[in-house]
Amino acid sequence: MKHKSLNLNMIEELSTIKKEPKWMRDFRIKSFQTFQKQKNPPFGPSFSFDFHSITYYKKIDDKVHNNWKQVPKEARDTFDHLGLLDAEKKYLGGIGAQYESEVIYHNMIKELEDKNIIFCDTDTALKKYPELFKKYFNKLVKYDENKYTALNGAVWSGGTFIYVPPHTTIDRPLQSYFRINSKSMGQFERTLIIVDEDSHLHYMEGCTAPTYTDDSLHAAVVEIFVGKHASCRYTTIQNWSTDVYNLVTKRAFVSSYGKMEWIDGNIGSKVNMKYPCCILDGEYAEGNCISVAISKGNQKQDTGAKMIHLAPHTKSNIISKSIALDGGETNYRGKVYINRHAAGSQSSIKCDTIILDEKSKSDTIPTNIVENESSFLNHEATVSRISEEKLFYLQSRGVPKEKAKELLMMGFIDKLREELPMEYAVELNHLLKNYF
């Protein structure tokens, strides 16, 4: 089943196919009407996209399976090649796999089911937990924020829904994997995560696509709610092919003494715009973001983070590492806002970029606002070339020049690799070796 035309009839038919309640159907229509009026966001790299060239909805199966043997062979073989089947057995508490527009596999260990944890695809959550779903959906990322949040609101499909009850710790990570496998494809998942009071979650996300000559579009929305004394870590390794426009809005709301961590790796895509955000709404809430962006050739990586301090004694930390080579473009675009009610708050921003040749470029574009006298904000930014002294030292010890460059680059992004689970760190190392 495939839908390519983007119009009101298509939106209504999509909602009918999914058997959605009237309020969601109305939400889609309202979002589509907003999308038609919106222009590209005033921030980020300039680009144009042909919205009539992509497929907006495509599914290969009518069910979400919990047994890999029931998944269509093409999809099963793809995820097996990516290592998902093996990872599920070894170290994950649960896993979801989306192929094109729909989640086709979802499973969770019984131990987590016994703790009343909800982990399913977002479409299923709308049907099975309607009151909980509606309470949080579209509360953090409004459909009319920009052209791509409106587009997601109109055609969203798939994604992840997680609810962790109070006083619950998940010892093993939960993971979702998103795969675009067709040319000129659009993927618009919607992820909604609620970590209730005094609970703790580590969620991991991966995404890939094969390379085609035609452009594809990935425009996701992520909303996360972190309760009092709760914590959430969201780890992403984004490795889209270089024909994918990755335009994502991610935001977390953090209550008193809560903690939100974004661990964000950006390697692939043609144009990447992603700025994970924490709204620190309760006293002593904490937000952290460690990100790496690597741009090669015609890639444009426009990444960063946003920290909004609304309560006293809140704390945020942003570490941004970027590498540009072979004509690539990497930009840090971030915002830290400490309002007048957030007395005694602290924020630290550290942006480091390495440019490997004359063709590549990088900019740091911060917005830092402090509205009270008892808070502290520190911003440090460096742009440099690869150290000739370190390169010479390694070569003098018998390390070939290209291998020496690779070692220096791996050391440069070591902070991100330290925060990754072992399996993700190994995957990241493999991906990066193909770049340098």
ROMIFI-508830 format. One record per residue: x, y, z of N, C-alpha, C in turn; residue in one letter. Coordinates in steps of 0.02 Angstrom, whole numbers, padded with zeros to 5 digits, always signed. Last residue first. Layout:
XYZXYZXYZA/...
END
This chain:
+01850+00433+00369+01916+00465+00372+01966+00430+00326F/+01736+00354+00347+01735+00425+00331+01806+00452+00324Y/+01753+00227+00392+01737+00234+00322+01737+00307+00298N/+01770+00250+00525+01829+00228+00487+01817+00232+00412K/+01642+00275+00567+01688+00331+00560+01750+00312+00519L/+01583+00148+00574+01556+00199+00528+01608+00254+00514L/+01660+00087+00675+01658+00059+00607+01635+00110+00556H/+01630+00168+00785+01699+00162+00761+01702+00137+00689N/+01492+00141+00797+01515+00208+00780+01586+00206+00753L/+01496+00005+00835+01463+00024+00772+01487+00093+00749E/+01561+00019+00959+01592-00021+00906+01563-00002+00838V/+01464+00094+01026+01531+00122+01016+01568+00084+00961A/+01358+00005+01029+01352+00065+00990+01419+00097+00977Y/+01410-00092+01116+01391-00112+01049+01385-00051+01003E/+01433-00019+01237+01488-00049+01200+01470-00064+01127M/+01342+00136+01243+01349+00066+01260+01402+00034+01214P/+01426+00296+01253+01387+00247+01216+01395+00177+01246L/+01511+00383+01314+01442+00382+01338+01400+00328+01304E/+01630+00376+01244+01629+00354+01314+01558+00345+01340E/+01598+00437+01125+01606+00364+01125+01605+00337+01196R/+01598+00572+01162+01536+00540+01141+01542+00464+01147L/+01733+00590+01192+01683+00604+01243+01616+00571+01226K/+01806+00570+01075+01806+00518+01126+01752+00528+01178D/+01830+00643+00964+01759+00631+00981+01753+00580+01037I/+01970+00644+00959+01933+00708+00963+01861+00698+00985F/+02005+00512+00937+02018+00542+01002+01979+00606+01012G/+01970+00503+00805+01935+00461+00853+01945+00488+00924M/+02063+00592+00749+01991+00607+00745+01951+00566+00796M/+02182+00523+00775+02171+00590+00804+02097+00609+00804L/+02163+00407+00699+02171+00402+00771+02158+00469+00806L/+02158+00462+00569+02100+00426+00596+02104+00423+00672E/+02288+00513+00557+02230+00558+00554+02169+00526+00586K/+02357+00390+00560+02369+00440+00613+02311+00490+00615A/+02315+00332+00442+02297+00300+00505+02305+00348+00563K/+02375+00421+00353+02303+00415+00354+02278+00382+00418E/+02516+00403+00386+02483+00467+00393+02407+00461+00397K/+02563+00258+00488+02551+00292+00423+02508+00354+00431P/+02671+00259+00625+02601+00256+00606+02591+00292+00538V/+02801+00271+00671+02787+00220+00622+02715+00212+00602G/+02827+00378+00747+02824+00314+00782+02802+00258+00736R/+02813+00482+00663+02881+00466+00684+02885+00401+00723S/+02675+00488+00658+02711+00463+00599+02782+00444+00617Q/+02649+00543+00784+02625+00476+00768+02662+00446+00709L/+02712+00669+00767+02733+00623+00821+02712+00551+00805Y/+02642+00726+00662+02713+00711+00653+02736+00660+00705F/+02518+00742+00726+02523+00701+00666+02595+00679+00655L/+02552+00831+00825+02529+00764+00844+02533+00716+00785K/+02587+00939+00743+02635+00911+00791+02615+00840+00811E/+02472+00969+00674+02529+00944+00636+02581+00912+00682E/+02310+00940+00717+02375+00959+00745+02432+00927+00705S/+02188+01001+00605+02218+00943+00637+02289+00961+00658I/+02128+01165+00646+02149+01114+00598+02177+01055+00638R/+01983+01232+00734+02055+01220+00723+02066+01170+00666S/+01887+01327+00839+01890+01299+00771+01963+01291+00754V/+01797+01331+00992+01861+01329+00957+01851+01300+00887T/+01711+01410+01125+01709+01383+01057+01778+01385+01026A/+01616+01418+01272+01683+01413+01243+01678+01381+01174E/+01521+01499+01390+01521+01473+01321+01592+01476+01293H/+01432+01495+01539+01499+01495+01509+01495+01464+01440N/+01333+01575+01657+01335+01543+01592+01406+01550+01563L/+01243+01584+01808+01309+01584+01775+01305+01546+01709F/+01138+01689+01914+01152+01631+01872+01218+01640+01835S/+01106+01805+01977+01135+01752+02018+01152+01689+01978S/+01041+01897+01897+01111+01910+01914+01144+01854+01954E/+00943+01848+01752+00950+01863+01823+01024+01865+01841N/+00936+01813+01619+00893+01868+01642+00895+01879+01718E/+01034+01773+01485+01029+01765+01557+00991+01825+01585V/+01054+01691+01333+01017+01744+01368+01013+01727+01442I/+01130+01655+01182+01135+01645+01254+01104+01705+01291N/+01143+01577+01037+01100+01627+01068+01099+01612+01143T/+01276+01542+00918+01242+01534+00982+01194+01591+00998P/+01344+01471+00797+01290+01522+00798+01251+01514+00863I/+01489+01439+00715+01457+01432+00781+01407+01489+00788T/+01528+01356+00562+01508+01416+00599+01480+01396+00666D/+01641+01292+00439+01602+01283+00499+01587+01350+00531S/+01696+01203+00290+01684+01263+00330+01639+01247+00390K/+01813+01145+00162+01761+01136+00213+01752+01200+00254S/+01921+01170+00080+01854+01172+00050+01798+01171+00102K/+02040+01152+00148+02021+01220+00129+01949+01225+00104E/+02018+01030+00281+02043+01054+00217+02016+01123+00202D/+01967+00995+00406+02023+00956+00380+02050+00981+00313L/+01924+01068+00555+01915+01073+00483+01977+01043+00450I/+01845+01035+00705+01906+01025+00667+01888+01026+00593I/+01771+01118+00843+01767+01097+00773+01837+01087+00745T/+01680+01125+00992+01746+01115+00961+01736+01088+00890D/+01599+01207+01119+01594+01188+01048+01664+01183+01018C/+01518+01203+01267+01585+01194+01239+01577+01167+01168K/+01431+01281+01395+01429+01262+01324+01500+01259+01298I/+01342+01273+01544+01409+01270+01514+01402+01245+01442S/+01247+01355+01668+01250+01324+01602+01321+01328+01574S/+01148+01367+01816+01213+01363+01783+01207+01330+01715Q/+01053+01469+01932+01060+01417+01881+01128+01421+01847S/+01009+01563+02025+01059+01514+02045+01069+01458+01995G/+00840+01580+01967+00897+01604+02006+00944+01547+02024A/+00739+01588+01863+00785+01532+01870+00848+01553+01908A/+00661+01696+01836+00640+01654+01892+00691+01598+01907H/+00713+01751+01721+00722+01788+01784+00702+01748+01846R/+00790+01615+01626+00743+01671+01637+00750+01700+01708N/+00907+01574+01516+00896+01571+01588+00852+01629+01608I/+00933+01487+01373+00893+01542+01400+00882+01529+01475Y/+01033+01446+01241+01025+01437+01313+00989+01499+01339V/+01041+01370+01084+01011+01422+01125+01010+01401+01198K/+01137+01343+00932+01108+01326+00996+01079+01385+01032G/+01218+01269+00807+01164+01318+00816+01128+01301+00881R/+01364+01236+00724+01331+01231+00789+01280+01287+00794Y/+01386+01161+00565+01370+01221+00605+01342+01200+00673N/+01485+01103+00434+01457+01088+00500+01446+01153+00538T/+01505+01046+00272+01487+01105+00312+01455+01082+00378E/+01637+00979+00165+01578+00975+00207+01567+01038+00247G/+01752+00968+00089+01701+01017+00069+01638+01016+00110G/+01827+00868+00155+01810+00861+00083+01754+00908+00061D/+01757+00889+00320+01810+00868+00273+01783+00863+00203L/+01731+00932+00487+01714+00946+00418+01772+00927+00373A/+01664+00889+00642+01720+00879+00596+01695+00891+00525I/+01621+00936+00810+01605+00929+00739+01669+00925+00698S/+01542+00926+00966+01602+00912+00928+01583+00905+00854K/+01478+01001+01107+01466+00991+01035+01533+00983+00999S/+01399+00991+01255+01464+00977+01225+01451+00960+01152I/+01313+01077+01378+01313+01060+01306+01385+01049+01284I/+01218+01071+01521+01285+01062+01495+01281+01040+01422N/+01128+01151+01655+01133+01121+01588+01205+01119+01565S/+01020+01163+01795+01088+01156+01769+01087+01124+01700K/+00932+01263+01917+00934+01215+01861+01004+01216+01830T/+00901+01352+02018+00954+01301+02029+00952+01246+01976H/+00728+01387+01978+00790+01399+02014+00836+01338+02017P/+00666+01371+01807+00660+01362+01879+00727+01372+01914A/+00689+01374+01673+00630+01409+01696+00623+01407+01772L/+00799+01366+01543+00797+01364+01616+00738+01406+01641H/+00821+01274+01406+00777+01327+01429+00769+01320+01505I/+00934+01235+01285+00921+01226+01356+00882+01286+01382M/+00966+01153+01135+00932+01209+01167+00918+01190+01240K/+01100+01117+01018+01054+01100+01072+01022+01163+01099A/+01152+01058+00857+01165+01094+00918+01118+01072+00972G/+01178+01071+00677+01158+01037+00739+01175+01080+00799T/+01185+01044+00521+01166+01102+00561+01136+01076+00626D/+01280+00986+00399+01260+00966+00466+01248+01030+00507Q/+01275+00946+00237+01267+01004+00281+01239+00980+00347K/+01379+00868+00112+01336+00865+00171+01334+00931+00208Q/+01463+00856+00004+01408+00905+00000+01361+00905+00060N/+01601+00806+00098+01576+00820+00030+01522+00873+00031G/+01544+00777+00262+01593+00762+00210+01562+00776+00142K/+01533+00800+00435+01508+00819+00369+01563+00810+00317S/+01476+00751+00589+01530+00743+00540+01501+00754+00471I/+01445+00792+00755+01421+00798+00686+01481+00794+00639A/+01397+00744+00916+01450+00743+00866+01418+00748+00797V/+01348+00797+01080+01334+00783+01010+01398+00785+00968S/+01270+00790+01229+01335+00778+01199+01322+00758+01126I/+01178+00879+01344+01179+00857+01274+01252+00850+01251C/+01074+00885+01489+01140+00877+01458+01132+00856+01385N/+00988+00962+01622+00987+00942+01551+01058+00939+01523G/+00900+00952+01776+00964+00953+01740+00955+00929+01668E/+00820+01038+01912+00817+00996+01852+00882+01005+01813A/+00812+01122+02022+00866+01072+02020+00860+01023+01962Y/+00638+01149+01998+00701+01167+02030+00749+01106+02031E/+00571+01122+01832+00569+01115+01904+00637+01129+01935G/+00596+01138+01696+00538+01172+01725+00535+01168+01801D/+00689+01149+01569+00702+01134+01639+00651+01172+01681L/+00677+01078+01422+00643+01131+01459+00647+01113+01533I/+00798+01039+01304+00773+01024+01371+00739+01086+01400C/+00816+00979+01136+00800+01033+01183+00778+01004+01250C/+00916+00952+00991+00881+00925+01049+00874+00978+01104P/+00912+00996+00842+00933+01034+00900+00895+01009+00962Y/+00948+00972+00674+00926+00939+00735+00955+00975+00796K/+00957+00948+00510+00939+01001+00557+00910+00969+00619M/+01052+00901+00375+01031+00880+00442+01019+00941+00485N/+01056+00849+00211+01047+00908+00255+01020+00883+00321V/+01096+00715+00191+01116+00768+00145+01113+00836+00180K/+01154+00589+00307+01105+00637+00280+01137+00688+00235S/+01263+00537+00446+01236+00536+00378+01192+00596+00362G/+01301+00574+00577+01351+00556+00527+01323+00563+00456I/+01282+00619+00735+01256+00637+00668+01310+00626+00616N/+01234+00567+00893+01284+00559+00841+01253+00572+00772G/+01200+00614+01053+01177+00624+00984+01234+00619+00934D/+01118+00600+01195+01182+00577+01168+01171+00569+01093I/+01039+00695+01313+01039+00680+01242+01110+00660+01222W/+00963+00673+01467+01026+00671+01431+01014+00653+01358E/+00883+00745+01605+00876+00724+01535+00944+00727+01502M/+00820+00728+01768+00880+00734+01726+00867+00706+01656K/+00738+00810+01909+00742+00763+01853+00804+00776+01811G/+00716+00903+02005+00767+00852+02019+00771+00799+01964Y/+00560+00939+01932+00607+00951+01987+00652+00890+02000S/+00553+00891+01755+00525+00915+01818+00579+00919+01872S/+00573+00932+01588+00606+00901+01646+00580+00934+01710V/+00535+00889+01428+00511+00930+01483+00535+00896+01547F/+00619+00890+01271+00604+00857+01334+00583+00908+01386A/+00617+00866+01094+00610+00910+01152+00591+00870+01214R/+00659+00879+00924+00662+00837+00985+00661+00883+01046K/+00629+00873+00756+00617+00914+00816+00613+00869+00876T/+00721+00860+00603+00692+00828+00662+00684+00879+00719V/+00758+00818+00454+00733+00879+00484+00690+00860+00544L/+00859+00763+00336+00840+00744+00404+00822+00806+00444N/+00853+00709+00177+00847+00771+00215+00820+00751+00284Y/+00959+00593+00099+00904+00604+00145+00909+00672+00178V/+01066+00555+00027+01011+00582-00013+00950+00596+00032D/+01163+00494+00104+01173+00564+00086+01122+00590+00035T/+01078+00394+00231+01118+00402+00170+01118+00476+00149S/+01090+00412+00409+01052+00413+00347+01100+00419+00287W/+01130+00384+00542+01174+00367+00485+01133+00362+00421N/+01131+00431+00704+01097+00444+00641+01145+00434+00583Q/+01113+00365+00852+01165+00366+00801+01128+00372+00734I/+01058+00423+01009+01045+00417+00937+01109+00413+00898T/+00989+00401+01167+01050+00393+01126+01031+00382+01053T/+00932+00474+01304+00909+00460+01235+00971+00460+01190Y/+00890+00445+01469+00946+00453+01422+00923+00431+01353R/+00807+00512+01604+00800+00482+01538+00863+00497+01498C/+00746+00505+01773+00799+00519+01724+00785+00482+01659S/+00664+00586+01915+00670+00535+01862+00727+00553+01815A/+00628+00681+02007+00679+00632+02027+00688+00576+01975H/+00475+00702+01920+00517+00721+01977+00564+00664+01996K/+00484+00649+01743+00452+00668+01806+00501+00687+01861G/+00498+00700+01582+00537+00671+01636+00509+00696+01702V/+00439+00671+01424+00420+00701+01488+00456+00663+01544F/+00468+00708+01255+00488+00668+01313+00469+00707+01377I/+00438+00691+01084+00417+00726+01145+00431+00681+01205E/+00490+00711+00920+00501+00674+00982+00481+00718+01041V/+00458+00692+00749+00446+00732+00809+00453+00687+00870V/+00541+00691+00587+00513+00660+00646+00500+00711+00701A/+00562+00676+00432+00540+00733+00473+00503+00705+00534A/+00654+00638+00298+00640+00612+00364+00624+00671+00409H/+00649+00608+00126+00637+00655+00180+00621+00619+00244L/+00758+00587-00018+00706+00565+00028+00702+00614+00086S/+00804+00610-00191+00803+00631-00122+00745+00600-00083D/+00884+00492-00300+00828+00535-00284+00826+00550-00209D/+00985+00402-00304+00998+00466-00336+00942+00516-00321T/+01016+00320-00144+00984+00326-00209+01003+00393-00240Y/+01079+00213-00020+01089+00273-00060+01054+00268-00127T/+00976+00152+00117+01022+00143+00061+01027+00207+00020P/+00975+00212+00286+00941+00207+00221+00993+00192+00168A/+00947+00210+00466+00987+00205+00405+00943+00204+00343T/+00955+00236+00641+00920+00247+00578+00968+00244+00519C/+00918+00203+00815+00962+00201+00757+00923+00212+00694G/+00911+00238+00986+00879+00244+00920+00932+00241+00866E/+00873+00196+01155+00921+00203+01100+00884+00201+01033M/+00847+00245+01321+00816+00229+01257+00867+00243+01202Y/+00841+00212+01486+00889+00224+01432+00858+00199+01367H/+00758+00275+01630+00755+00243+01564+00815+00261+01522L/+00680+00275+01787+00742+00285+01750+00740+00243+01686H/+00583+00366+01913+00595+00310+01867+00653+00327+01821S/+00527+00468+01992+00577+00423+02021+00588+00360+01979D/+00378+00485+01896+00417+00504+01955+00463+00449+01980E/+00394+00424+01724+00359+00451+01782+00406+00459+01842D/+00426+00464+01570+00462+00431+01624+00435+00461+01689V/+00360+00447+01415+00344+00474+01481+00380+00433+01534I/+00377+00485+01246+00406+00449+01303+00387+00485+01367I/+00342+00468+01080+00316+00498+01141+00338+00455+01200L/+00372+00500+00910+00393+00465+00971+00371+00504+01032T/+00326+00471+00749+00310+00513+00807+00327+00474+00870R/+00394+00471+00582+00375+00440+00645+00364+00492+00700E/+00396+00485+00438+00371+00537+00483+00349+00507+00549F/+00479+00477+00285+00465+00442+00347+00451+00494+00401Q/+00467+00461+00111+00460+00504+00169+00445+00462+00230G/+00571+00418-00029+00526+00398+00025+00525+00452+00079M/+00651+00403-00144+00600+00456-00141+00548+00441-00087S/+00675+00224-00131+00695+00291-00154+00636+00339-00150K/+00662+00131+00022+00642+00145-00047+00667+00215-00067S/+00691+00116+00155+00722+00068+00109+00705+00081+00036N/+00726+00178+00308+00697+00198+00244+00731+00154+00192I/+00707+00122+00470+00738+00107+00406+00696+00135+00349R/+00744+00135+00638+00703+00162+00583+00741+00153+00518F/+00727+00054+00792+00769+00063+00732+00723+00083+00674Y/+00736+00071+00969+00697+00071+00906+00744+00084+00848S/+00761-00005+01128+00786+00022+01066+00734+00020+01011Q/+00800+00006+01301+00750-00007+01250+00774+00026+01186L/+00930-00065+01406+00903-00014+01361+00845-00040+01319P/+00900-00131+01569+00925-00142+01501+00893-00091+01455R/+00838-00086+01685+00910-00100+01686+00940-00108+01617D/+00729+00032+01729+00740-00017+01675+00815-00027+01669I/+00643+00061+01877+00707+00067+01843+00712+00012+01790T/+00513+00152+01950+00531+00094+01909+00597+00108+01873T/+00433+00250+02011+00478+00208+02051+00498+00144+02014H/+00289+00255+01900+00330+00282+01954+00372+00228+01989P/+00310+00177+01733+00272+00196+01793+00318+00222+01848P/+00347+00234+01577+00379+00200+01633+00343+00223+01697V/+00295+00216+01415+00275+00243+01480+00307+00201+01534Y/+00326+00253+01247+00351+00221+01308+00320+00256+01369I/+00313+00231+01076+00278+00255+01135+00303+00216+01196F/+00384+00274+00919+00388+00236+00981+00348+00270+01037T/+00334+00257+00744+00368+00288+00800+00361+00246+00863G/+00191+00277+00634+00242+00239+00668+00274+00279+00724G/+00166+00431+00555+00151+00359+00554+00209+00322+00588S/+00101+00590+00506+00141+00547+00550+00117+00475+00547W/+00047+00689+00425+00058+00622+00395+00096+00575+00441V/+00026+00806+00502-00022+00786+00450-00014+00713+00430A/+00134+00820+00587+00067+00815+00615+00016+00789+00565G/+00236+00834+00491+00234+00775+00533+00164+00765+00563N/+00201+00961+00444+00200+00904+00399+00196+00839+00438L/+00223+01036+00560+00156+01033+00531+00149+00974+00484A/+00358+01021+00574+00316+00995+00627+00243+00989+00603T/+00392+01087+00455+00404+01014+00460+00370+00983+00521Y/+00361+01222+00469+00334+01184+00412+00339+01109+00422K/+00333+01249+00645+00366+01262+00581+00338+01216+00528N/+00230+01244+00743+00294+01277+00756+00332+01294+00693E/+00107+01180+00740+00115+01241+00700+00181+01278+00713D/+00107+01072+00829+00105+01058+00757+00121+01120+00714Y/+00223+01083+00964+00159+01100+00933+00163+01092+00857K/+00291+00985+01074+00307+01007+01006+00241+01020+00971V/+00218+00963+01193+00285+00993+01194+00305+01022+01127L/+00094+00911+01158+00098+00959+01213+00165+00995+01215K/+00069+00809+01069+00067+00878+01043+00068+00930+01099N/+00015+00699+01198+00027+00709+01126+00020+00783+01107F/-00027+00684+01330+00041+00708+01316+00054+00726+01243Y/-00161+00645+01332-00137+00689+01384-00069+00721+01366K/-00174+00550+01233-00199+00617+01220-00174+00668+01271K/-00117+00437+01300-00090+00463+01237-00110+00536+01227F/-00205+00416+01406-00135+00431+01419-00102+00463+01358L/-00321+00387+01330-00320+00442+01377-00249+00464+01393E/-00287+00273+01247-00307+00337+01218-00303+00396+01266P/-00210+00149+01230-00204+00193+01288-00225+00264+01270Y/-00238+00084+01110-00241+00046+01172-00241+00090+01235K/-00226+00181+01005-00285+00137+01009-00293+00107+01079K/-00105+00244+01027-00165+00285+01016-00228+00244+01025L/-00018+00134+01029-00032+00171+01090-00094+00214+01085A/-00013+00099+00894-00045+00053+00941-00063+00089+01006T/+00060+00209+00846-00008+00196+00821-00047+00150+00868D/+00183+00194+00912+00139+00251+00929+00068+00240+00904T/+00227+00031+00976+00229+00083+00924+00174+00135+00939D/+00276+00014+01150+00243-00008+01089+00252+00045+01035C/+00280-00013+01311+00329-00001+01257+00299-00030+01194F/+00246+00015+01476+00216+00014+01410+00270+00031+01359I/+00268-00081+01621+00298-00034+01574+00262-00042+01507I/+00233-00168+01722+00181-00125+01693+00210-00069+01650N/+00322-00262+01759+00328-00198+01793+00278-00146+01767K/+00297-00363+01670+00274-00373+01739+00279-00309+01780D/+00366-00314+01560+00292-00317+01558+00264-00323+01628E/+00494-00338+01602+00472-00269+01596+00396-00265+01592L/+00498-00477+01599+00514-00443+01661+00489-00371+01661E/+00480-00512+01466+00423-00519+01513+00435-00482+01578K/+00545-00396+01344+00553-00453+01389+00498-00452+01442I/+00459-00353+01194+00487-00332+01258+00491-00392+01304M/+00443-00304+01022+00444-00355+01074+00477-00327+01137N/+00394-00283+00855+00399-00253+00921+00397-00308+00973H/+00395-00241+00683+00416-00288+00735+00420-00251+00801Y/+00351-00141+00604+00332-00209+00583+00354-00262+00634I/+00289+00020+00595+00327-00026+00637+00304-00097+00619V/+00282+00103+00435+00251+00068+00491+00301+00026+00530E/+00347+00161+00326+00300+00202+00365+00273+00168+00428S/+00500+00081+00320+00459+00130+00284+00413+00166+00334E/+00496-00004+00465+00519-00013+00396+00473+00028+00352Y/+00549-00008+00632+00505+00023+00582+00536+00018+00514Q/+00555-00104+00773+00586-00094+00707+00535-00067+00658A/+00595-00109+00945+00546-00096+00893+00582-00082+00828G/+00632-00202+01093+00653-00173+01029+00593-00163+00983I/+00699-00223+01259+00644-00222+01211+00667-00187+01148G/+00816-00236+01324+00756-00255+01360+00695-00257+01315G/+00967-00301+01251+00911-00255+01251+00852-00281+01291L/+01076-00389+01237+01079-00337+01288+01019-00289+01290Y/+01058-00509+01154+01115-00500+01199+01104-00449+01254K/+00946-00509+01073+00959-00568+01116+01009-00552+01170K/+00959-00388+01005+00901-00400+01047+00913-00457+01096E/+01074-00407+00929+01076-00360+00985+01018-00371+01033A/+01029-00496+00831+01080-00518+00878+01082-00473+00940D/+00941-00415+00763+00918-00478+00792+00966-00503+00845L/+01022-00308+00718+00968-00297+00766+00946-00361+00800L/+01118-00303+00619+01137-00328+00685+01083-00324+00738G/+01093-00277+00488+01111-00220+00530+01128-00240+00602L/+01050-00401+00446+01115-00376+00421+01139-00317+00463H/+00925-00400+00507+00975-00449+00528+01045-00427+00507D/+00861-00302+00435+00875-00289+00505+00926-00340+00534F/+00857-00369+00309+00888-00303+00316+00908-00290+00388T/+00785-00485+00336+00855-00491+00314+00892-00424+00322D/+00660-00427+00366+00697-00467+00417+00771-00472+00399R/+00625-00368+00244+00636-00327+00302+00677-00364+00355A/+00615-00484+00163+00656-00427+00143+00674-00384+00203E/+00521-00568+00231+00591-00586+00226+00637-00527+00208K/+00407-00503+00353+00425-00515+00283+00501-00521+00274P/+00402-00589+00510+00416-00526+00474+00433-00542+00402V/+00398-00708+00574+00336-00687+00542+00345-00622+00501Q/+00520-00722+00633+00505-00769+00580+00442-00748+00541K/+00519-00633+00740+00554-00613+00678+00538-00659+00619W/+00378-00594+00827+00421-00650+00809+00453-00634+00742N/+00287-00500+00843+00334-00507+00898+00379-00568+00889N/+00228-00381+00718+00244-00449+00741+00290-00447+00802H/+00095-00291+00666+00157-00284+00703+00172-00351+00736V/+00023-00307+00500+00027-00322+00571+00095-00301+00600K/+00022-00292+00365-00036-00264+00401-00031-00274+00476D/+00165-00236+00272+00129-00287+00310+00073-00254+00349D/+00223-00130+00212+00233-00195+00180+00197-00251+00215I/+00174+00038+00171+00183-00016+00219+00187-00083+00182K/+00192+00209+00154+00203+00144+00123+00212+00092+00177K/+00169+00377+00120+00148+00320+00162+00157+00256+00122Y/+00227+00469+00036+00212+00489+00105+00191+00431+00150Y/+00353+00481-00081+00299+00439-00057+00288+00452+00017T/+00395+00636-00166+00407+00581-00121+00343+00542-00105I/+00374+00747-00244+00416+00695-00273+00421+00633-00229S/+00313+00855-00194+00271+00813-00237+00311+00753-00264H/+00404+00931-00128+00359+00890-00087+00314+00845-00129F/+00561+00965-00156+00502+00952-00196+00456+00904-00159D/+00646+01091-00068+00627+01020-00072+00563+01013-00111F/+00792+01190-00043+00724+01183-00068+00709+01109-00077S/+00888+01277+00082+00877+01221+00036+00805+01224+00011F/+01003+01347+00195+00952+01358+00144+00948+01297+00098S/+01023+01291+00365+01048+01300+00296+00990+01311+00247P/+00941+01385+00502+00969+01326+00468+00993+01341+00398G/+00787+01481+00510+00853+01461+00534+00877+01401+00494F/+00660+01500+00463+00709+01553+00450+00779+01537+00475P/+00589+01354+00382+00608+01391+00443+00661+01444+00427P/+00490+01376+00232+00545+01344+00267+00565+01386+00328N/+00318+01426+00265+00379+01425+00225+00433+01388+00264K/+00146+01372+00278+00212+01385+00307+00266+01385+00253Q/+00027+01331+00221+00039+01403+00229+00111+01420+00248K/+00027+01193+00224+00020+01227+00160+00037+01301+00163Q/+00032+01168+00363+00090+01152+00320+00086+01190+00254F/-00101+01199+00398-00045+01241+00422+00017+01231+00379T/-00166+01092+00337-00183+01161+00317-00130+01210+00339Q/-00109+00987+00411-00098+00993+00339-00113+01064+00314F/-00160+01012+00539-00088+01014+00528-00072+01023+00453S/-00297+00991+00516-00273+01056+00540-00198+01065+00528K/-00291+00854+00483-00316+00904+00434-00292+00974+00452I/-00244+00798+00603-00206+00790+00541-00227+00844+00490R/-00348+00832+00691-00280+00857+00703-00238+00853+00639F/-00452+00757+00640-00456+00831+00638-00387+00862+00647D/-00402+00630+00670-00416+00648+00601-00418+00724+00593R/-00402+00640+00809-00338+00634+00773-00346+00650+00699M/-00538+00650+00836-00494+00705+00857-00427+00701+00822W/-00593+00529+00789-00606+00591+00753-00558+00647+00773K/-00472+00393+00793-00529+00431+00818-00535+00498+00782P/-00423+00288+00651-00410+00334+00706-00473+00368+00731E/-00388+00187+00558-00446+00181+00602-00439+00225+00663K/-00294+00195+00459-00270+00182+00527-00325+00176+00578K/-00374+00228+00351-00336+00165+00350-00314+00145+00420I/-00414+00357+00394-00464+00302+00387-00429+00234+00388T/-00296+00428+00385-00328+00421+00450-00380+00365+00450S/-00277+00418+00246-00227+00390+00291-00258+00379+00361L/-00387+00489+00198-00383+00417+00185-00333+00384+00232E/-00354+00618+00239-00414+00587+00266-00412+00511+00255E/-00237+00637+00163-00235+00643+00236-00295+00607+00266I/-00287+00626+00032-00237+00578+00055-00235+00578+00132M/-00370+00736+00026-00399+00669+00019-00351+00616+00046N/-00278+00842+00036-00325+00830+00090-00356+00761+00087L/-00116+00781-00020-00175+00825-00024-00223+00805+00031N/+00012+00719-00098+00001+00752-00035-00057+00801-00043L/+00031+00561-00174+00003+00628-00179-00009+00657-00109S/+00069+00431-00130+00119+00480-00151+00092+00551-00153K/+00054+00285-00040+00022+00349-00054+00076+00400-00072H/+00031+00109-00046+00075+00166-00054+00035+00228-00072K/+00043-00060+00000+00000+00000+00000+00044+00062+00000M/
END
